[in-house]
Amino acid sequence: MANRSSSYSLPPAVQRVATAFRLVGWISFWSQLVLGVISGVVLIFAAGSIGAASTTPTVVPGVPGAVAPSGGVNPGTGAGLTLAVLGLLTLFAGAYWAFRYTRLSRQLKTSDSQERPKRGDALWTLRIGLLINLVGMLLTILGAQAIVGSLVAKSFAQGVGIFTGNFQRFINPLDIFLVQANTNTILAHFIGLIATLWILRSVNRQ
């Protein structure tokens, strides 16, 4: 009975903030984690395929046994993939930070007011969460710009690829998967931003 009464002795504002940290923190954590794992699988597959394509020679049509050096990796794709990976790593950092929101909720519900985190500590935690997702979203958007730019270049070069037999110039399903992976990462960072802003709104309510 003593524990039950102490749980109801929390100030209403603290109870509201603790609930927001717990509920929104879990939603943000699982959303970012699931989308991050999906994007990670696609990016790992893409990195392996691009590495293999960069070392595969191109067969010269009409000349038996003749091959030409591979065209290599489109610089836009390589830069885009690097930025996409950095954005994904930042996403996992954001998921970890969302998990910290749920731990902070437990600390806020403690019956000892001296051990309870202060309002300034909660705001600092939320600012770091916002910064992580903002930086991650910026990196991922820059990566998306580079990848889409490389797809535009490929679309213009497809005509040349038909005559040279260099099918690396063609847009393939892997390119679309890269765009999808980047889109998932951007969505996950957006969810993290919305979640943090929602908790921040609860903290700032009077």
ABEGO torsion letter per residue (X at the ends): XAAAAAAAABBAAAAAAAAAAAAAAAAAAAAAAAAAAAAAAAAAAAAAAAAAAAABBBBBBGBBGBBBBBAEBBAAAAAAAAAAAAAAAAAAAAAAAAAAAAAAAAAAABABAAABBBAAAAAAAAAAAAAAAAAAAAAAAAAAAAAAAAAAAAAAAAAAAAAAGBAAABBBAAAAAAAAAAAAAAAAAAAAAAAAAAAAAAAABX
